[in-house]
């Protein structure tokens, strides 16, 4: 938790993010910012600054990152 949004720009980084998000060892909350039609839904920099003591903020900056995170997400049980 640095107070800086962590940019995720490709499928490999998204896969690593998925592993982090699902880790049983994760100690802090995480916020993931996505985009709609190329525009962020929230200001990741502002969130990271405001949440620097509370949560890590990850910014999915490309469609490859967004689809990569979706693909890497573990399947949920029925």
Secondary structure in CASP SS format (residue, H / E / C, confidence):
PFRMAT SS
TARGET T0000
AUTHOR 0000-0000-0000
METHOD secondary structure of the structure
MODEL  1
X C 1.00
X C 1.00
X C 1.00
X C 1.00
X C 1.00
X E 1.00
X E 1.00
X E 1.00
X C 1.00
X C 1.00
X H 1.00
X H 1.00
X H 1.00
X H 1.00
X H 1.00
X H 1.00
X H 1.00
X H 1.00
X H 1.00
X H 1.00
X H 1.00
X H 1.00
X C 1.00
X C 1.00
X C 1.00
X C 1.00
X C 1.00
X C 1.00
X E 1.00
X E 1.00
X E 1.00
X E 1.00
X E 1.00
X C 1.00
X E 1.00
X E 1.00
X C 1.00
X C 1.00
X E 1.00
X E 1.00
X C 1.00
X C 1.00
X C 1.00
X H 1.00
X H 1.00
X H 1.00
X H 1.00
X H 1.00
X H 1.00
X H 1.00
X C 1.00
X C 1.00
X C 1.00
X C 1.00
X E 1.00
X E 1.00
X E 1.00
X E 1.00
X E 1.00
X E 1.00
X C 1.00
X C 1.00
X H 1.00
X H 1.00
X H 1.00
X H 1.00
X H 1.00
X H 1.00
X H 1.00
X H 1.00
X H 1.00
X H 1.00
X C 1.00
X C 1.00
X C 1.00
X C 1.00
X C 1.00
X C 1.00
END
